């Protein structure tokens, strides 16, 4: 079952613009993670935010978490062509070692 | 550099064949996972293993089995491949240590086509 749902499903922007994508989930979580997948490859971990955190930064990435709304957002600032990829949120459920992944947002950054 | 490797990047098999997908990790991780990824459906967990010889069904285990005889190796088996198992298969591993926060490390994926 899909715990995390990303929005939008696809996003097309010009190089230099910011890209924002959202993730909603249904049950309580320990943490929420964002992953990137380049075309036809495996996923790469980008950033993790714990349930007691509200905002986190890593380079050009900014993640927010609102546990009252059960939602998170990922902002990529000053996008580059190399940011073209699919982005997935994954929730770490309160019990167990498994992650539940959303359907992903496909981001196209045009040069 | 941490590594999860999968035995094949591309695989073409015939309906009814027995298919083995192998995954090896070199990080001494306890947990290993098999997912399949289909357009519009995201990643769906097939099976999960938290220790040698231990396995747990994921969300879509039907038609699949797994084997974990050694800590570093987790195999996915399609007993009798069918066309609806044509998909991208992703292996991942993670550590049980508390500070890992269940971050998963993925292999490059195997794109399986069943004809």
Interface residues (C-beta under 8 A of the other chain):
Chain A: X1 X2 X30 X31 X33 X35 X40 X41 X42 X43 X44 X45 X48 X50 X88 X90 X92 X97 X98 X99 X100 X101 X102 X103 X104
Chain B: X4 X31 X33 X35 X40 X41 X42 X43 X45 X48 X50 X58 X59 X88 X90 X92 X94 X96 X101 X102 X103 X104 X105 X106 X107 X108 X109 X111
